[in-house]
């Protein structure tokens, strides 16, 4: 299998460089002409939330979902002109400028890659891929087709989080050498279930799409697909993507780490879930190997607890040579100086002012011919951490990586988990080069 190197990613991503047709089509947003036209692929609760962020700045042409009820519900909410269960109909519509991918994880990269190849810009929910290889292919497709791809790590467009990171970059706690993030909450037991017939209004074959075929089962369908290897990435990839992205941002590291060590398992839930309910994951970037250049990121996950630091179910602590900073997307921020004394009302010297929301940043990036706040290369680097952590847990050992080649060194079994098994006999959505 050919591998895309980090050097090639950077070289290919030097500029977005929109085609003249795509640019002029979306540039209408700056005039009194019609607004950009978007389509929603995957119409569950996440799309319903995302659609509100586009209100007033884009028009919705399509809603697309194998569940007819969900597609029709979002169509009614968003005012979309048409609904369908076939992504190909959406991509064939020349009036559509961009698509929003909010499907189950196993459809994220395949749908986004197909959209890139059709010349559409893409807003893809986190995690951007079901496995690391798909993430590589998505970055390649975005660059090759010169389209904007925004990753759904919304903290990148948060003024609150952005100013916390700005303080770190301004050196307010010295050189940041370590970050610790967490996702701690009590989720539901999904129980034990047996295969059954899918609901009559669901095109289950399309829902499965590129994944290996499995019979319908109630506790691996809507939302519960998160906890199955065939469809999701567990809560490390679900909520954990946000915290690991914030931690990586504040650490100032790029590319893959050189070492990944993760342990975890099912400590609490006696149900059909395949992913851990408890995990501790550690990553190291060596820099040039000298003292002061090494960076470490730790992530903790417990999805059976209501006891969490600072009374925040999610957050990140940054440890610097001159203090510590804690920030949470729940709206909390605290800082301590080098003497472990609280810093009153910390603020950056040069505050940042992002777009009104992540969706608007995406639309502005298209018009302005620039990378969005969470460009897909950034999204891939952060999402790679969740894939590597899951591989380390499943393999039961630490991983040594070649970050430039984005491969796991001297571990054939672990390397095989950088991609996935696709549907026997193929499917029209399987990305070229994925296997």
N, C-alpha and C positions, 0 to 999 in steps of 0.2 A: 504494500500500500504506500503510495507517495505521501509525503508529509510536507505541510506548509511550515516554513521556518518563520521565526519571529522577525528576522531581517526582511523577509519578503513581505510580511504584513506591513511593516513600517514603510517600506519602499512603495508598495502598492497604495498605501493610504495617505500619501503625501498631500493629496488634494481630492476633493469630491468630484469637481469638474462635471457639472450637469450637462447633458445634451441640450442643445438650443431649444428643441421641442419641449422637453420636460420643464426647462426653466421658464419658458414663456408661458406655459400652461399654468404653472403654479404662481407665477409672478402677478397673476390677476388679483391675488389677495391684497396687493398694495394699492389697488385702484378701486373704482366703483364697479368693475366687472365682476362676474361670478366668482365665488370663493373656491378654494381647492376642494376637490371631490374625493371623499374617502369611503372605504368599505370596511365593514367589521367581519372578521373571520373568527368564529367562536363567539357565542352570544349569551354566555352565562353572566353571573353577577359581576365579574371583573369588567366585561365589556360595558355593562350598564353604568358602572362607575366611570370608566374611561370616556364614554361618549359625552358625559357632562362637561369634560374638560375641552372638548372640541366645539361645544355649542357657541354659536356666534362667529366662529373663525373658520368653519368648514361645513360643507354640505355632505350628507350621507346618501350614497347611491344604493348600497346593498347591505343586507345582513345575510350572513352565510353560516349555517350550522346544520349538522346532521339531525339535530333535534328540532323538528318543525315548530314546536311550541316556543322554544327559546328564540328561534329566528324571527318568528312573528311578533313575539313580545318586544324584542329590541327594535324591530321595524316600527312598531307603534310608538315606542318611546322616542326614537331618534328621528322619525319622519323619513326614513329611507324609502326610496321609490320601489325597490324590489327585494325579495328574499329568495334564497336558494339553499340547497344542500351541497352544491357542487362548486368548489373553489375555481375550477376552470372557467366557468361562466363569468365570474367576477374578473378574472385576469384577462379575459378576452374583451372586456369592455374598455374601449380606448378612452372613454371620458373619465375613468377612475385614475386619479393621480397617486393615491397612496392607500395601503391597506393596514389595518390594525389587527394583529394576530394575538388573540387571547384564548387560544384553544388549550386543551391538555398539552403537557410538555412534549409528548411524542410527535405532535404536529408542529411545534414552534418553528424549528429550523426548516423542515421540508416546505411548509407553506411560505415562509419568508424567502427561501431561496428561489422558489418558483416565482414569487412576486418580483424579486430582483431581476430575474431573467426576462420577465415581461415588461421591464422598464418602470416598475412601480416603486415608489418610496415605501418604507416599511417602519411601522412602530410595532416592535415585537416584545411581548411580555417576558418577564423573567421566569425561569432562566431561559436564555435565548436558545438553548439546545438541550436535547435529551442526553447527549454524550459529547465528548470533547471533539471527536472528528467532525460531527455536524457543525460545531461552532467554527472550526477552521474553514469549512466549506462555505458557511454563511458570510464570513468576512471576505473570502475570495469573491463570492458572487456580488457583494455590495461594491467592492472596488472595481471589479471587471465591468459592471454595468453602470458605474458612476451614479449610484443612487444613494440617498440618505437613509440610514437605518439607525433608528433610535431604540436603545434597550430600556426596558421598563424598570430601571432602578431609579425611582423618582427622586431620591435624595440628591441626585446630581443637579436637579433644578430647584432644590429647596434653599431659600435664602438663609434659613436658620442653620441648616447643616453646612451650607457653603461657607458661611462666615466662621463657623467652628473650624473647618478645614483651613480657611484663610489664616486664622490665628496660628495654627500649627505651622503653616508654610512661612509665616512671618517670624517663626522662632520663639514664640512666647513661652514655650516650655522646653526650649533648647532643641537638640536633635532628637527626633522621635525614633526610638529604636524598637519599640514593641507596642502592639495593640491587642486588646482582648475584647471580643464581641460575644454576645449571647442572644439566644432565642429560647425563652423559658415561658411556657404556658401549659395549660391543661387542655388537651384535645380530647375528642370523643373516642371511645372504643368502637371500632367498626364491626365488631362481632364476627361470627362465623356464618358463612353463607354457601349456598350451592348454586351451580349454573341454572339459569331459567331463560325464558323467552324475553327478548328486549321489549320495551314499550312499543305499541303499534305506530307511534308517530316518530320513531327514531330509525334512521338509516344506519344500522349498527355496522355494516360493512364499511361505510365511509368513515364512521367514528374510529374504527380500528385503523384505517388508512395504511400507512407504511409499516406499522408494528406487526409483530407476530400475532397470528389469529388466535384468539382465546374466546371461549363461549361467554356470552353475557352473564354477568353476576352483579347483583344489586350493590354489593359493597366494594366493587371496583369500577363503578360508573361515576356519575356526577360527583365531583370533588374528591371522592374517595380513591379515584385513580392515582392521586398523589403518592399513595403508599404501596404501589405495585411497581416492580422493576420494569415491566413491559411498557408502562405509560408515564411514570413520574420519576422524580428524583428525591423523594422523601422530604422531610421538613428541613434538612440541610439545604436542599435546593429550593424549597418553597419560600419560607420566611428567611432562612439563613443567607440567601443570596444578598439581601439588602445589607445585613450587618457586615458580611465579608467584603462587599463592595466599598462600604464606608471605611472599614478598617484599612483596606488596601490603598484607598485614596489618601487617607491621612498619613499612612506610612510613606507614601511617595514612591512605591515600588511599581515597576512595570514588568510585564511578561510573567512567565511561570516561575514558581519557586524551584529550588534545587532539591529540597527535601520535604516530604509530606509524611506525617505520622498521625494516624487516627484510630481510635478505639471506640467501640460502642456496640449496642445491641438492643434487644427487647428486654428491658428490665422491669417493665410495669404492665404493658398491655398483653393480654393473652387472647389475641384475636388473629385475623388473617393478614395483618400488616406484614409486609416483607422488609421494610426499612427500619432502621433503629429508632427507638423512642428516646434513646440516651446516647450522646456522643461527645467526645472531646477530640478536637482536631488541631494540629499544629503545623505551621508552614514556615520555612526559612528561605530567605533570599540572601545569598552570601555577599552581594556586591562584588568588590574586587578582592574580597577575602581578608582585607586588613581590618584591624580594630576600629570600630566606629562605623563600619559599612554594612555590617550584618543587620538584618531586620527580621523580626519574628512576629507572626500573627497567630493568635489562639482563638478558637471559636468553641463555645459550649452550647449544647442543645439538650434540653429536658422538656419533653412535651407532656409531662404528667404532673407538673408542679405549679404552684401559685406563689412560690417563694423566690423572689428575684431581687437583684441589687437595685438600690435607689427607687424601689417600688416601680420599676420599669421592666416590662416583659422583654423588651429589646433595647440594646444600647451598645456603645463601644467606649472603652477606656483607652486612652493613649498615654504611654509612658515615655517622657522625654528626659534628657539629661538635666533639665532645670525645672521639672515639675510634672504635673499630670492633668489631663483634661478628660472629662466625661461628657458625652453628648448622646442624646436619644432622639429618635424621630417622634417620640411622644412629647417633645417640646421642653426637654430639660437639658441644662448645660451647667457644668461646674468646673472650676479650675483651681488647682493648688500650686503654690510656688515651690521653689527649691527647698524651703524649710517646712514644707507640708502645711503651709498656712493658706486658708481660702483666699482667692482673689475676688474682690468685690466687683461685680458687674463687668466681666471681661468683654472686650470688644476688639476687633481687628483695627489696625491703623488704616487699612484701605478696604472698606466693606465692599462686598460683591452685591450685584443686583441682577439676579437671573430673570428669565421670562416669567410670566404670570403663573405658568404651570408647565409640566413636562411635555404635554401635548402641544402647547403653543410654541415651546422651544423647538419641537420637531418641525412644525409648520414654518417657523421663521428660518430654520436652518436650510430648508428647501429653497425658500425665496432668496436668502442671502448667499446661497452657494457655499455653505460651510458645513463643518461637522457639527452634529448636535451635542448637547451636554453629555449624553451617555452614548457616544458613538459605539458602533458595534464591536470595534476592536477593544474598547474598554470593557464592554459587556462580556466579550469572550474571555478576556483575562480573568475577570471576576468569576464568571461561571465555571471556568476551568477548575477553580479551587473546589467547588462543590463536587464536581465529577471525580477529582483526585481523592478527596476525602472519602467519598462513597466507595471508590475502588480500594483504598487502603483498608477500610473496615471489612469489605467483602473478602479481600484477599487475606486478611489477618496479619498484615505485616506493613512495615514502613516502605516508602517508595523513594528511590533516588532518580531524579529526572535529568534529562538533557533539555534545558529550557529552550535553547535555540532550535532544536529539532522538534520540540514538543512531544517527546517520547519518554517512556520509562526505561531506565537503563537495566540491562541484564535481567529482565523479568518478562518472559514471553507471555505467561498467563495474565499478568496485570496489563501488559500492552494490549492484549486482545480485548480488554474491557474499555479501551479508549473509543471503541465503536460499538455496534450492537448487531444483533441478528434481526434482519428484516423479514417481512412476510414471505413465506414459502411460495415460490412462483412469481414473486415480484409485485409491484404496485406502481402506478403512474407517478406517485409522489416521492418515491425513494430517490434521494439526491445522488446524482452521478458522482462516482468517486468515493461514496461513503463506505464501501467494502472492497 
